Amino acid sequence: MIDTTRLGNREWLADRMRDFSEIIHGTPRSDERTAIRLPGEIELDTLARQRRDGIDLDDKVLAELERMAGAA
């Protein structure tokens, strides 16, 4: 585990991470069709979409969940 408090306080580190993100996202892309993504951005986008639209479940999975919920 990394002790980030050795780098600086929480606000300072958050500011540096925002700066880093702006630098990365502001860098010209080698392929304009490909988005520049930082670690975790795909997952955060997926989480936001699922909270907004719900989670897609396979019909078999949904049926099994409904069966298990009825057995409780």
Secondary structure, DSSP 8 states (H G I E B T S, - for coil): ---GGGT--HHHHHHHHHHHHHHHHHS--SSTTS----TTHHHHHHHHHHHHH-----HHHHHHHHHHHHH-
